[in-house]
């Protein structure tokens, strides 16, 4: 199918980049193959192998620090999906540290959200709340409405779990307002379901 065609394309590109001995291109191709396994096929174990090869190919001083930060982030997402929260935390922190160093503000916002989701997975609600508050602030600073709406939805969910009804409503309505304005249908649906529980 289309995935095998894409994999074939990136495998050919990988061979070429190896012939050229271009570490940045090699790492990018490993990362692209990992992305297909993670996003399109949900084969996290296979994706992780390619992400790890992307990291080792890039070496200790990667030419493309932004690209490598996304590899660490995706590797963390695979580990989180497989339930290895300890390894996921390490890689999410590595991604955040690179993004902070290179001042990748969009990346920093996503790192905060990833760390929030991970804390939520561990039912560490206070820690999750801190990460998502950081994410809202980062999103507002760069005028990123999707990032803000997404983090507000999570803050509403956390407040609901903590039986803090005032903040369930406040964050939920903020997520809903932004999402309606921008047409973020998934967040509209998720927030509506959450607020429905709240109003019952």
Backbone as JSON Lines, residues from 0, in Angstrom:
{"i":0,"aa":"X","n":[0.82,-1.21,0.0],"ca":[0.0,0.0,0.0],"c":[0.86,1.26,0.0]}
{"i":1,"aa":"X","n":[0.21,2.37,0.35],"ca":[0.91,3.66,0.31],"c":[2.06,3.73,1.32]}
{"i":2,"aa":"X","n":[1.9,3.0,2.48],"ca":[2.96,3.05,3.49],"c":[4.22,2.37,2.98]}
{"i":3,"aa":"X","n":[4.04,1.24,2.27],"ca":[5.23,0.52,1.78],"c":[5.93,1.34,0.7]}
{"i":4,"aa":"X","n":[5.16,2.12,-0.09],"ca":[5.77,2.99,-1.1],"c":[6.59,4.08,-0.41]}
{"i":5,"aa":"X","n":[6.0,4.67,0.64],"ca":[6.71,5.73,1.4],"c":[7.97,5.16,2.05]}
{"i":6,"aa":"X","n":[7.86,3.96,2.63],"ca":[9.02,3.33,3.27],"c":[10.12,3.07,2.25]}
{"i":7,"aa":"X","n":[9.72,2.6,1.08],"ca":[10.67,2.33,0.0],"c":[11.41,3.6,-0.39]}
{"i":8,"aa":"X","n":[10.63,4.68,-0.5],"ca":[11.2,5.99,-0.88],"c":[12.26,6.43,0.14]}
{"i":9,"aa":"X","n":[11.92,6.32,1.44],"ca":[12.86,6.77,2.47],"c":[14.05,5.82,2.61]}
{"i":10,"aa":"X","n":[13.83,4.52,2.35],"ca":[14.96,3.57,2.38],"c":[15.96,3.91,1.28]}
{"i":11,"aa":"X","n":[15.44,4.29,0.08],"ca":[16.34,4.68,-1.03],"c":[17.09,5.95,-0.66]}
{"i":12,"aa":"X","n":[16.36,6.91,-0.06],"ca":[16.99,8.18,0.35],"c":[18.06,7.92,1.41]}
{"i":13,"aa":"X","n":[17.8,6.94,2.29],"ca":[18.76,6.58,3.34],"c":[20.04,6.02,2.72]}
{"i":14,"aa":"X","n":[19.88,5.14,1.72],"ca":[21.06,4.56,1.05],"c":[21.9,5.66,0.4]}
{"i":15,"aa":"X","n":[21.22,6.6,-0.25],"ca":[21.92,7.7,-0.92],"c":[22.67,8.57,0.11]}
{"i":16,"aa":"X","n":[21.99,8.9,1.22],"ca":[22.63,9.76,2.22],"c":[23.83,9.06,2.85]}
{"i":17,"aa":"X","n":[23.78,7.72,2.94],"ca":[24.93,6.96,3.47],"c":[26.1,7.03,2.48]}
{"i":18,"aa":"X","n":[25.78,6.92,1.2],"ca":[26.83,7.03,0.17],"c":[27.49,8.4,0.23]}
{"i":19,"aa":"X","n":[26.67,9.43,0.49],"ca":[27.2,10.8,0.56],"c":[27.84,11.1,1.92]}
{"i":20,"aa":"X","n":[27.64,10.15,2.86],"ca":[28.17,10.3,4.22],"c":[27.69,11.61,4.87]}
{"i":21,"aa":"X","n":[26.39,11.92,4.68],"ca":[25.81,13.16,5.21],"c":[25.02,12.82,6.48]}
{"i":22,"aa":"X","n":[25.62,13.12,7.65],"ca":[25.03,12.68,8.93],"c":[23.64,13.29,9.16]}
{"i":23,"aa":"X","n":[23.47,14.55,8.74],"ca":[22.17,15.21,8.93],"c":[21.09,14.51,8.1]}
{"i":24,"aa":"X","n":[21.43,14.21,6.83],"ca":[20.48,13.55,5.93],"c":[20.18,12.12,6.4]}
{"i":25,"aa":"X","n":[21.21,11.43,6.9],"ca":[21.02,10.05,7.39],"c":[20.04,10.08,8.57]}
{"i":26,"aa":"X","n":[20.3,10.99,9.52],"ca":[19.42,11.1,10.7],"c":[18.0,11.44,10.28]}
{"i":27,"aa":"X","n":[17.85,12.36,9.31],"ca":[16.5,12.75,8.84],"c":[15.75,11.57,8.25]}
{"i":28,"aa":"X","n":[16.47,10.75,7.47],"ca":[15.81,9.6,6.84],"c":[15.41,8.53,7.85]}
{"i":29,"aa":"X","n":[16.29,8.28,8.83],"ca":[15.91,7.35,9.91],"c":[14.66,7.88,10.62]}
{"i":30,"aa":"X","n":[14.65,9.19,10.88],"ca":[13.52,9.82,11.57],"c":[12.24,9.7,10.75]}
{"i":31,"aa":"X","n":[12.33,9.96,9.44],"ca":[11.15,9.86,8.56],"c":[10.57,8.45,8.53]}
{"i":32,"aa":"X","n":[11.47,7.45,8.53],"ca":[11.0,6.05,8.54],"c":[10.31,5.76,9.89]}
{"i":33,"aa":"X","n":[10.93,6.25,10.97],"ca":[10.33,6.1,12.31],"c":[8.94,6.72,12.36]}
{"i":34,"aa":"X","n":[8.79,7.91,11.73],"ca":[7.49,8.6,11.74],"c":[6.4,7.76,11.06]}
{"i":35,"aa":"X","n":[6.76,7.08,9.97],"ca":[5.76,6.24,9.28],"c":[5.33,5.09,10.19]}
{"i":36,"aa":"X","n":[6.32,4.44,10.83],"ca":[5.97,3.34,11.74],"c":[5.15,3.83,12.93]}
{"i":37,"aa":"X","n":[5.47,5.03,13.45],"ca":[4.75,5.53,14.63],"c":[3.37,6.06,14.26]}
{"i":38,"aa":"X","n":[3.3,6.99,13.3],"ca":[2.05,7.7,13.04],"c":[1.09,6.93,12.15]}
{"i":39,"aa":"X","n":[1.62,6.24,11.14],"ca":[0.73,5.6,10.17],"c":[0.43,4.15,10.52]}
{"i":40,"aa":"X","n":[1.39,3.5,11.17],"ca":[1.21,2.06,11.41],"c":[1.06,1.72,12.9]}
{"i":41,"aa":"X","n":[1.33,2.71,13.76],"ca":[1.28,2.51,15.23],"c":[2.13,1.31,15.67]}
{"i":42,"aa":"X","n":[3.25,1.12,14.95],"ca":[4.2,0.06,15.31],"c":[5.33,0.75,16.08]}
{"i":43,"aa":"X","n":[5.1,0.9,17.4],"ca":[5.99,1.73,18.21],"c":[7.37,1.11,18.39]}
{"i":44,"aa":"X","n":[7.41,-0.23,18.52],"ca":[8.73,-0.89,18.7],"c":[9.62,-0.65,17.48]}
{"i":45,"aa":"X","n":[9.04,-0.79,16.29],"ca":[9.82,-0.6,15.06],"c":[10.23,0.87,14.93]}
{"i":46,"aa":"X","n":[9.3,1.77,15.23],"ca":[9.59,3.22,15.15],"c":[10.77,3.57,16.06]}
{"i":47,"aa":"X","n":[10.78,2.99,17.27],"ca":[11.84,3.3,18.23],"c":[13.22,2.93,17.7]}
{"i":48,"aa":"X","n":[13.29,1.79,16.98],"ca":[14.6,1.37,16.43],"c":[15.14,2.44,15.49]}
{"i":49,"aa":"X","n":[14.26,3.01,14.66],"ca":[14.7,4.03,13.7],"c":[15.02,5.36,14.39]}
{"i":50,"aa":"X","n":[14.24,5.71,15.4],"ca":[14.53,6.95,16.13],"c":[15.89,6.84,16.84]}
{"i":51,"aa":"X","n":[16.17,5.66,17.42],"ca":[17.46,5.47,18.11],"c":[18.62,5.56,17.11]}
{"i":52,"aa":"X","n":[18.4,5.02,15.9],"ca":[19.44,5.11,14.87],"c":[19.62,6.56,14.39]}
{"i":53,"aa":"X","n":[18.52,7.31,14.35],"ca":[18.6,8.73,13.97],"c":[19.46,9.49,14.98]}
{"i":54,"aa":"X","n":[19.25,9.2,16.26],"ca":[20.0,9.89,17.33],"c":[21.49,9.53,17.24]}
{"i":55,"aa":"X","n":[21.79,8.22,17.06],"ca":[23.22,7.84,17.01],"c":[23.87,8.36,15.74]}
{"i":56,"aa":"X","n":[23.12,8.44,14.63],"ca":[23.7,8.97,13.38],"c":[24.03,10.45,13.49]}
{"i":57,"aa":"X","n":[23.19,11.16,14.25],"ca":[23.39,12.62,14.38],"c":[24.62,12.93,15.22]}
{"i":58,"aa":"X","n":[25.01,11.99,16.09],"ca":[26.21,12.2,16.91],"c":[25.97,13.14,18.07]}
{"i":59,"aa":"X","n":[27.07,13.49,18.76],"ca":[26.92,14.31,19.97],"c":[26.73,15.78,19.66]}
{"i":60,"aa":"X","n":[27.11,16.21,18.46],"ca":[26.9,17.62,18.07],"c":[26.09,17.65,16.78]}
{"i":61,"aa":"X","n":[24.78,17.36,16.88],"ca":[23.97,17.29,15.66],"c":[23.91,18.61,14.9]}
{"i":62,"aa":"X","n":[23.95,18.52,13.57],"ca":[23.86,19.73,12.73],"c":[22.46,20.31,12.8]}
{"i":63,"aa":"X","n":[21.48,19.41,13.0],"ca":[20.08,19.84,13.01],"c":[19.51,19.59,14.4]}
{"i":64,"aa":"X","n":[19.77,20.54,15.33],"ca":[19.34,20.32,16.71],"c":[17.82,20.32,16.84]}
{"i":65,"aa":"X","n":[17.16,21.15,16.05],"ca":[15.69,21.18,16.11],"c":[15.12,19.82,15.69]}
{"i":66,"aa":"X","n":[15.66,19.28,14.58],"ca":[15.21,17.98,14.08],"c":[15.42,16.88,15.11]}
{"i":67,"aa":"X","n":[16.59,16.89,15.76],"ca":[16.89,15.85,16.75],"c":[16.0,15.99,17.99]}
{"i":68,"aa":"X","n":[15.62,17.23,18.33],"ca":[14.72,17.4,19.48],"c":[13.38,16.72,19.21]}
{"i":69,"aa":"X","n":[12.93,16.77,17.94],"ca":[11.67,16.1,17.58],"c":[11.83,14.58,17.62]}
{"i":70,"aa":"X","n":[13.04,14.08,17.3],"ca":[13.29,12.64,17.38],"c":[13.21,12.18,18.83]}
{"i":71,"aa":"X","n":[13.85,12.93,19.75],"ca":[13.77,12.58,21.18],"c":[12.31,12.61,21.65]}
{"i":72,"aa":"X","n":[11.57,13.6,21.18],"ca":[10.17,13.74,21.56],"c":[9.34,12.56,21.05]}
{"i":73,"aa":"X","n":[9.55,12.18,19.79],"ca":[8.81,11.05,19.21],"c":[9.2,9.72,19.87]}
{"i":74,"aa":"X","n":[10.48,9.59,20.19],"ca":[10.94,8.39,20.9],"c":[10.23,8.3,22.25]}
{"i":75,"aa":"X","n":[10.13,9.44,22.94],"ca":[9.41,9.5,24.22],"c":[7.94,9.12,24.05]}
{"i":76,"aa":"X","n":[7.33,9.59,22.95],"ca":[5.91,9.29,22.7],"c":[5.7,7.78,22.5]}
{"i":77,"aa":"X","n":[6.64,7.13,21.78],"ca":[6.54,5.67,21.58],"c":[6.67,4.95,22.92]}
{"i":78,"aa":"X","n":[7.65,5.38,23.73],"ca":[7.87,4.74,25.03],"c":[6.65,4.93,25.93]}
{"i":79,"aa":"X","n":[6.07,6.13,25.87],"ca":[4.87,6.4,26.67],"c":[3.72,5.49,26.22]}
{"i":80,"aa":"X","n":[3.56,5.35,24.9],"ca":[2.48,4.5,24.36],"c":[2.65,3.04,24.79]}
{"i":81,"aa":"X","n":[3.93,2.63,24.98],"ca":[4.21,1.25,25.4],"c":[4.26,1.11,26.93]}
{"i":82,"aa":"X","n":[3.98,2.22,27.64],"ca":[3.9,2.17,29.1],"c":[5.22,2.37,29.84]}
{"i":83,"aa":"X","n":[6.31,2.71,29.1],"ca":[7.6,2.93,29.77],"c":[7.74,4.43,30.08]}
{"i":84,"aa":"X","n":[7.08,4.84,31.16],"ca":[7.03,6.28,31.48],"c":[8.38,6.83,31.94]}
{"i":85,"aa":"X","n":[9.23,5.97,32.51],"ca":[10.55,6.42,32.98],"c":[11.42,6.82,31.8]}
{"i":86,"aa":"X","n":[11.49,5.94,30.8],"ca":[12.29,6.24,29.59],"c":[11.68,7.42,28.83]}
{"i":87,"aa":"X","n":[10.34,7.47,28.77],"ca":[9.66,8.56,28.06],"c":[10.0,9.9,28.69]}
{"i":88,"aa":"X","n":[10.01,9.94,30.02],"ca":[10.32,11.18,30.74],"c":[11.72,11.66,30.38]}
{"i":89,"aa":"X","n":[12.69,10.74,30.36],"ca":[14.09,11.1,30.04],"c":[14.17,11.74,28.65]}
{"i":90,"aa":"X","n":[13.49,11.14,27.68],"ca":[13.58,11.65,26.3],"c":[12.79,12.94,26.11]}
{"i":91,"aa":"X","n":[11.67,13.08,26.8],"ca":[10.92,14.34,26.76],"c":[11.76,15.48,27.34]}
{"i":92,"aa":"X","n":[12.48,15.18,28.42],"ca":[13.33,16.2,29.06],"c":[14.5,16.57,28.15]}
{"i":93,"aa":"X","n":[15.07,15.55,27.46],"ca":[16.16,15.84,26.5],"c":[15.65,16.76,25.4]}
{"i":94,"aa":"X","n":[14.45,16.47,24.89],"ca":[13.86,17.31,23.83],"c":[13.66,18.73,24.34]}
{"i":95,"aa":"X","n":[13.11,18.86,25.55],"ca":[12.86,20.19,26.12],"c":[14.16,20.96,26.31]}
{"i":96,"aa":"X","n":[15.2,20.26,26.75],"ca":[16.48,20.93,27.01],"c":[17.1,21.46,25.71]}
{"i":97,"aa":"X","n":[17.02,20.68,24.61],"ca":[17.54,21.16,23.31],"c":[16.7,22.35,22.84]}
{"i":98,"aa":"X","n":[15.38,22.23,22.95],"ca":[14.48,23.29,22.48],"c":[14.69,24.59,23.26]}
{"i":99,"aa":"X","n":[14.96,24.45,24.55],"ca":[15.22,25.64,25.38],"c":[16.53,26.3,24.93]}
{"i":100,"aa":"X","n":[17.54,25.46,24.68],"ca":[18.87,25.96,24.26],"c":[18.76,26.71,22.93]}
{"i":101,"aa":"X","n":[17.99,26.17,21.96],"ca":[17.92,26.81,20.64],"c":[16.74,27.79,20.51]}
{"i":102,"aa":"X","n":[16.01,27.96,21.64],"ca":[14.87,28.89,21.69],"c":[13.79,28.55,20.65]}
{"i":103,"aa":"X","n":[13.49,27.25,20.56],"ca":[12.4,26.78,19.68],"c":[11.11,26.88,20.48]}
{"i":104,"aa":"X","n":[10.42,28.02,20.36],"ca":[9.28,28.3,21.25],"c":[8.08,27.39,21.0]}
{"i":105,"aa":"X","n":[7.86,27.01,19.73],"ca":[6.75,26.09,19.43],"c":[7.1,24.72,20.03]}
{"i":106,"aa":"X","n":[8.35,24.29,19.84],"ca":[8.8,23.01,20.39],"c":[8.69,22.97,21.9]}
{"i":107,"aa":"X","n":[9.05,24.08,22.55],"ca":[8.97,24.16,24.02],"c":[7.51,23.97,24.47]}
{"i":108,"aa":"X","n":[6.59,24.64,23.77],"ca":[5.16,24.52,24.1],"c":[4.71,23.05,24.0]}
{"i":109,"aa":"X","n":[5.12,22.37,22.9],"ca":[4.74,20.97,22.74],"c":[5.41,20.07,23.79]}
{"i":110,"aa":"X","n":[6.64,20.41,24.16],"ca":[7.32,19.63,25.21],"c":[6.55,19.71,26.53]}
{"i":111,"aa":"X","n":[6.12,20.92,26.89],"ca":[5.34,21.08,28.13],"c":[4.08,20.22,28.09]}
{"i":112,"aa":"X","n":[3.4,20.21,26.92],"ca":[2.18,19.4,26.79],"c":[2.48,17.91,26.88]}
{"i":113,"aa":"X","n":[3.56,17.47,26.22],"ca":[3.93,16.05,26.3],"c":[4.2,15.63,27.74]}
{"i":114,"aa":"X","n":[4.9,16.49,28.46],"ca":[5.22,16.18,29.86],"c":[3.95,16.19,30.71]}
{"i":115,"aa":"X","n":[3.01,17.06,30.35],"ca":[1.72,17.1,31.04],"c":[0.93,15.82,30.83]}
{"i":116,"aa":"X","n":[0.89,15.34,29.58],"ca":[0.16,14.11,29.26],"c":[0.8,12.92,30.0]}
{"i":117,"aa":"X","n":[2.14,12.92,30.06],"ca":[2.86,11.84,30.75],"c":[2.53,11.85,32.24]}
{"i":118,"aa":"X","n":[2.52,13.03,32.85],"ca":[2.18,13.14,34.28],"c":[0.75,12.69,34.53]}
{"i":119,"aa":"X","n":[-0.13,13.02,33.59],"ca":[-1.54,12.64,33.68],"c":[-1.67,11.11,33.64]}
{"i":120,"aa":"X","n":[-0.86,10.51,32.78],"ca":[-0.85,9.04,32.65],"c":[-0.48,8.39,33.99]}
{"i":121,"aa":"X","n":[0.41,9.09,34.74],"ca":[0.84,8.55,36.04],"c":[-0.09,9.0,37.17]}
{"i":122,"aa":"X","n":[-1.19,9.7,36.79],"ca":[-2.16,10.26,37.73],"c":[-1.53,11.24,38.72]}
{"i":123,"aa":"X","n":[-0.46,11.9,38.25],"ca":[0.18,12.93,39.07],"c":[-0.43,14.27,38.63]}
{"i":124,"aa":"X","n":[-1.61,14.57,39.18],"ca":[-2.41,15.68,38.67],"c":[-1.78,17.06,38.91]}
{"i":125,"aa":"X","n":[-1.12,17.23,40.06],"ca":[-0.52,18.55,40.34],"c":[0.63,18.84,39.38]}
{"i":126,"aa":"X","n":[1.44,17.82,39.15],"ca":[2.57,17.97,38.21],"c":[2.04,18.24,36.79]}
{"i":127,"aa":"X","n":[1.01,17.48,36.4],"ca":[0.41,17.65,35.07],"c":[-0.14,19.07,34.92]}
{"i":128,"aa":"X","n":[-0.78,19.55,35.98],"ca":[-1.36,20.9,35.96],"c":[-0.27,21.96,35.73]}
{"i":129,"aa":"X","n":[0.87,21.78,36.4],"ca":[1.99,22.73,36.21],"c":[2.47,22.74,34.78]}
{"i":130,"aa":"X","n":[2.64,21.54,34.2],"ca":[3.12,21.47,32.8],"c":[2.13,22.13,31.85]}
{"i":131,"aa":"X","n":[0.83,21.86,32.04],"ca":[-0.16,22.43,31.11],"c":[-0.32,23.94,31.31]}
{"i":132,"aa":"X","n":[-0.13,24.42,32.56],"ca":[-0.14,25.89,32.76],"c":[1.03,26.52,32.01]}
{"i":133,"aa":"X","n":[2.19,25.86,32.06],"ca":[3.36,26.34,31.29],"c":[3.05,26.34,29.8]}
{"i":134,"aa":"X","n":[2.35,25.29,29.35],"ca":[2.02,25.16,27.94],"c":[1.07,26.27,27.48]}
{"i":135,"aa":"X","n":[0.07,26.59,28.32],"ca":[-0.87,27.68,27.99],"c":[-0.11,28.98,27.85]}
{"i":136,"aa":"X","n":[0.78,29.25,28.81],"ca":[1.54,30.52,28.79],"c":[2.42,30.58,27.54]}
{"i":137,"aa":"X","n":[3.1,29.45,27.23],"ca":[3.98,29.4,26.06],"c":[3.16,29.62,24.78]}
{"i":138,"aa":"X","n":[1.98,29.03,24.72],"ca":[1.11,29.16,23.54],"c":[0.64,30.61,23.38]}
{"i":139,"aa":"X","n":[0.28,31.23,24.5],"ca":[-0.17,32.64,24.44],"c":[0.96,33.56,23.99]}
{"i":140,"aa":"X","n":[2.17,33.28,24.48],"ca":[3.33,34.12,24.12],"c":[3.62,34.11,22.63]}
{"i":141,"aa":"X","n":[3.32,32.97,21.96],"ca":[3.63,32.89,20.51],"c":[2.35,32.92,19.66]}
{"i":142,"aa":"X","n":[1.22,33.24,20.3],"ca":[-0.07,33.32,19.59],"c":[-0.35,32.03,18.83]}
{"i":143,"aa":"X","n":[-0.41,30.91,19.61],"ca":[-0.63,29.58,19.04],"c":[-1.97,29.06,19.6]}
{"i":144,"aa":"X","n":[-3.1,29.42,18.96],"ca":[-4.4,29.08,19.54],"c":[-4.66,27.59,19.73]}
{"i":145,"aa":"X","n":[-4.15,26.75,18.79],"ca":[-4.39,25.31,18.95],"c":[-3.72,24.8,20.23]}
{"i":146,"aa":"X","n":[-2.45,25.19,20.43],"ca":[-1.71,24.77,21.63],"c":[-2.41,25.23,22.9]}
{"i":147,"aa":"X","n":[-2.94,26.46,22.85],"ca":[-3.63,27.0,24.03],"c":[-4.92,26.22,24.31]}
{"i":148,"aa":"X","n":[-5.72,26.01,23.26],"ca":[-7.0,25.3,23.43],"c":[-6.77,23.87,23.93]}
{"i":149,"aa":"X","n":[-5.77,23.2,23.37],"ca":[-5.47,21.83,23.75],"c":[-5.07,21.75,25.23]}
{"i":150,"aa":"X","n":[-4.18,22.66,25.67],"ca":[-3.74,22.67,27.06],"c":[-4.89,23.04,28.0]}
{"i":151,"aa":"X","n":[-5.74,23.97,27.57],"ca":[-6.91,24.35,28.4],"c":[-7.85,23.16,28.58]}
{"i":152,"aa":"X","n":[-8.03,22.37,27.52],"ca":[-8.87,21.17,27.63],"c":[-8.29,20.22,28.68]}
{"i":153,"aa":"X","n":[-6.97,20.01,28.63],"ca":[-6.35,19.11,29.61],"c":[-6.47,19.66,31.03]}
{"i":154,"aa":"X","n":[-6.33,20.99,31.17],"ca":[-6.48,21.6,32.51],"c":[-7.9,21.4,33.03]}
{"i":155,"aa":"X","n":[-8.87,21.45,32.13],"ca":[-10.26,21.2,32.52],"c":[-10.43,19.74,32.97]}
{"i":156,"aa":"X","n":[-9.81,18.81,32.24],"ca":[-9.88,17.37,32.6],"c":[-9.26,17.11,33.97]}
{"i":157,"aa":"X","n":[-8.1,17.76,34.21],"ca":[-7.4,17.58,35.49],"c":[-8.27,18.13,36.62]}
{"i":158,"aa":"X","n":[-8.85,19.31,36.42],"ca":[-9.71,19.92,37.45],"c":[-10.9,19.0,37.74]}
{"i":159,"aa":"X","n":[-11.44,18.37,36.68],"ca":[-12.57,17.44,36.86],"c":[-12.15,16.25,37.73]}
{"i":160,"aa":"X","n":[-10.95,15.71,37.44],"ca":[-10.44,14.57,38.24],"c":[-10.23,14.97,39.7]}
{"i":161,"aa":"X","n":[-9.83,16.23,39.91],"ca":[-9.58,16.71,41.27],"c":[-10.86,17.22,41.95]}
{"i":162,"aa":"X","n":[-12.0,17.06,41.24],"ca":[-13.31,17.53,41.72],"c":[-13.32,19.04,41.99]}
{"i":163,"aa":"X","n":[-12.52,19.75,41.22],"ca":[-12.46,21.22,41.29],"c":[-13.38,21.73,40.18]}
{"i":164,"aa":"X","n":[-14.66,21.88,40.51],"ca":[-15.67,22.16,39.48],"c":[-15.54,23.56,38.88]}
{"i":165,"aa":"X","n":[-15.08,24.5,39.7],"ca":[-14.93,25.88,39.2],"c":[-13.93,25.92,38.04]}
{"i":166,"aa":"X","n":[-12.78,25.25,38.23],"ca":[-11.75,25.26,37.17],"c":[-12.08,24.31,36.02]}
{"i":167,"aa":"X","n":[-12.87,23.27,36.3],"ca":[-13.34,22.4,35.21],"c":[-14.1,23.27,34.21]}
{"i":168,"aa":"X","n":[-14.99,24.1,34.75],"ca":[-15.81,24.94,33.88],"c":[-14.97,26.05,33.23]}
{"i":169,"aa":"X","n":[-14.14,26.73,34.02],"ca":[-13.37,27.87,33.49],"c":[-12.46,27.43,32.35]}
{"i":170,"aa":"X","n":[-11.66,26.37,32.57],"ca":[-10.73,25.91,31.52],"c":[-11.5,25.29,30.35]}
{"i":171,"aa":"X","n":[-12.57,24.55,30.67],"ca":[-13.36,23.91,29.62],"c":[-13.98,24.94,28.68]}
{"i":172,"aa":"X","n":[-14.53,26.0,29.25],"ca":[-15.17,27.03,28.43],"c":[-14.14,27.78,27.58]}
{"i":173,"aa":"X","n":[-12.95,27.99,28.16],"ca":[-11.89,28.67,27.4],"c":[-11.45,27.81,26.21]}
{"i":174,"aa":"X","n":[-11.27,26.5,26.45],"ca":[-10.9,25.57,25.36],"c":[-11.99,25.56,24.29]}
{"i":175,"aa":"X","n":[-13.23,25.55,24.74],"ca":[-14.39,25.48,23.82],"c":[-14.48,26.77,22.99]}
{"i":176,"aa":"X","n":[-14.28,27.9,23.66],"ca":[-14.39,29.22,22.98],"c":[-13.36,29.33,21.86]}
{"i":177,"aa":"X","n":[-12.09,29.03,22.19],"ca":[-11.01,29.12,21.18],"c":[-11.28,28.14,20.04]}
{"i":178,"aa":"X","n":[-11.69,26.92,20.39],"ca":[-11.87,25.87,19.39],"c":[-13.04,26.17,18.46]}
{"i":179,"aa":"X","n":[-14.09,26.78,19.0],"ca":[-15.23,27.14,18.15],"c":[-14.83,28.23,17.16]}
{"i":180,"aa":"X","n":[-14.06,29.18,17.68],"ca":[-13.6,30.3,16.85],"c":[-12.71,29.8,15.7]}
{"i":181,"aa":"X","n":[-11.88,28.78,16.0],"ca":[-10.88,28.32,15.02],"c":[-11.3,27.04,14.29]}
{"i":182,"aa":"X","n":[-12.37,26.4,14.76],"ca":[-12.85,25.18,14.1],"c":[-12.06,23.93,14.45]}
{"i":183,"aa":"X","n":[-11.58,23.83,15.71],"ca":[-10.85,22.63,16.15],"c":[-11.88,21.58,16.6]}
{"i":184,"aa":"X","n":[-12.36,20.79,15.65],"ca":[-13.51,19.9,15.93],"c":[-13.23,18.86,17.02]}
{"i":185,"aa":"X","n":[-12.02,18.31,17.06],"ca":[-11.72,17.3,18.09],"c":[-11.8,17.89,19.49]}
{"i":186,"aa":"X","n":[-11.22,19.09,19.65],"ca":[-11.24,19.71,20.98],"c":[-12.67,20.12,21.34]}
{"i":187,"aa":"X","n":[-13.45,20.6,20.35],"ca":[-14.86,20.96,20.61],"c":[-15.59,19.71,21.13]}
{"i":188,"aa":"X","n":[-15.4,18.56,20.45],"ca":[-16.09,17.33,20.85],"c":[-15.66,16.89,22.25]}
{"i":189,"aa":"X","n":[-14.34,16.85,22.48],"ca":[-13.84,16.37,23.78],"c":[-14.27,17.28,24.93]}
{"i":190,"aa":"X","n":[-14.22,18.59,24.68],"ca":[-14.6,19.55,25.73],"c":[-16.11,19.47,25.99]}
{"i":191,"aa":"X","n":[-16.89,19.3,24.93],"ca":[-18.35,19.18,25.11],"c":[-18.69,17.97,25.96]}
{"i":192,"aa":"X","n":[-18.02,16.84,25.69],"ca":[-18.28,15.62,26.47],"c":[-17.91,15.83,27.94]}
{"i":193,"aa":"X","n":[-16.78,16.51,28.16],"ca":[-16.33,16.76,29.52],"c":[-17.29,17.69,30.26]}
{"i":194,"aa":"X","n":[-17.68,18.78,29.61],"ca":[-18.59,19.75,30.26],"c":[-19.98,19.15,30.49]}
{"i":195,"aa":"X","n":[-20.35,18.21,29.63],"ca":[-21.64,17.53,29.79],"c":[-21.64,16.77,31.12]}
{"i":196,"aa":"X","n":[-20.49,16.1,31.4],"ca":[-20.36,15.38,32.69],"c":[-20.44,16.37,33.85]}
{"i":197,"aa":"X","n":[-19.82,17.54,33.64],"ca":[-19.77,18.55,34.69],"c":[-21.16,19.11,34.99]}
{"i":198,"aa":"X","n":[-21.95,19.35,33.93],"ca":[-23.26,19.98,34.12],"c":[-24.34,19.0,34.57]}
{"i":199,"aa":"X","n":[-24.04,17.69,34.48],"ca":[-25.05,16.69,34.9],"c":[-25.26,16.73,36.41]}
